[in-house]
Amino acid sequence: MKPLKLPREQRELMIEHIRTYFDMERGEELGHLAADNLLEFFLQELGPAVYNAALSDCRTLAAQRMQSLEEDIYALEWKTKR
């Protein structure tokens, strides 16, 4: 998996959320660079786990949809009289 890169606008928004969190919840002022480094750390450390969880959810959804499609196709089959 290639490293997760956020679009600039989204990255800046996340940095501001981190800075606000540290200020409101911890009473600490965090600079832009420190927040950016923390975001990068989270993306590297948590990104793969979140990505894999999302893929697992997609796999489950696809399997459910395939089962439903299989049932629909079966319902369309011609039944022969005996």
FIRO-457648 format. One record per residue: x, y, z of N, C-alpha, C, CB in turn. Coordinates in steps of 0.05 Angstrom, whole numbers, plus 5000, padded with zeros to 4 digits. Glycine has a CB too. Layout:
<recs>
XYZXYZXYZXYZ...
</recs>
This chain:
<recs>
501749765000500050005000501850255000498150005024501150434983502650684982501850865005502250834955503651045014502951225036500451385031505351415042498851425051496451585049497051875047494551525072496152005026496552295023493852435022498152354997493552625038491052785039491353025021490352875068489153105008489253354993489853585012486453404978491253785001492254015017490054135035493454224999487754185023485554315038484654135061483154365019484453875056483553685077485753665099482953415066488253665091490453645110490453885128493153615095490154125116490054365133487754365152489854615114485454265144483154245162483754055185480654155146485053825179485753635200487753755220486853375188489653905209491654035226490254225245493754185209488354385235486854565253485254415273485054745236484054185266482554025285484453925308481253785271486853845300488753745320489553975339491253635306490054205328490854435344488654515363491654675326486154515353483854585370483454375392481254595353483854125385483553915405485553955428483953635392488053995421490154035441489554275458492954055428488554485446487954725461485554685480487354965442483354565470480854535485481054315506478554495466482154085498482153855515484553835534481953605498486753935525489253905541490354165551491353755524489254385542490254645550493054705540490254665580493854575518496454615506496254745479497954335504498054925474498155055448500154895430498955355450499154805408500754645390501154805364499354365384503654825356504254975331503354815306507155035330503354955284502554835259504354605251502555045236506954635254508854425246508554185264511754535248508254225290507854005309505253845302507854105338503153995296500653865289500853715263498354075287502353825244502753695219504353435223504253875199506453445240507953205246506252995260510453275264504553075278502752895292500852765272501253035315499752925254497952815234499352605217496853045216501852665209503352485192503852225208506052605184504452245233504852005250502351835251505752085278500051965255497451825256496851685229495252005264497351825208496851715181498551465177497351925159501051475185502851245181502151015199505751325186501451075224500950865244498150755243501550975271496150935239493350845240492150805212491751055255493350935192492250915165491850635155494151065147493950465157493650185147491350035161496250035150491050065187489049925202486250015193489349955232485950275190483350395182482750305153483350705184484750315136484350235108483549935107487050275092484849765122484149485122481349435133486249325138480649585153477849555164475849635143477549725190476449845128474549935107474349725085475450205095476649605078476549385058474949145068479349305051475149085093473648865105470648925103474448815134469849165109467049245107466149225078466649535117467849315059467149295030466848995022469249425013468648835032468448545025465848425035470948395037465048485059462548385071460248485054462348475100460148745048457948855032457848725005458349165029460148684992460148564965459048274967462948564953459848124988458847854991455847854995460247715015454748035010451848055015450448124989451248265036451548304973450348384948450448144928451748624936452648004928452847774910450847554917455647654910450347514943448447314952445647404943448547284983445047654946442447754938442047734907442148054946444147794892444047764863443647474855446647884851445047294869444747014863441846924868446646844880440647014889437846954895435947064873437047054923436547304864434847424843435147274817435747724839437447184810437847034786436546764788440846994780436746634811435346384815432346414812436046264843431246634822428346674820427446714791427546924836429246794773428646834745428646574729430547034733429846364740430046114725427246004719431645914741427045874695424545744688424345484703424445694657422045434713421545194728420044994709419845244754420944754708419644554690417444414706421644354679415244354693413044204706413743904706410344264692413043774726413443474727410843344728415143394751
</recs>
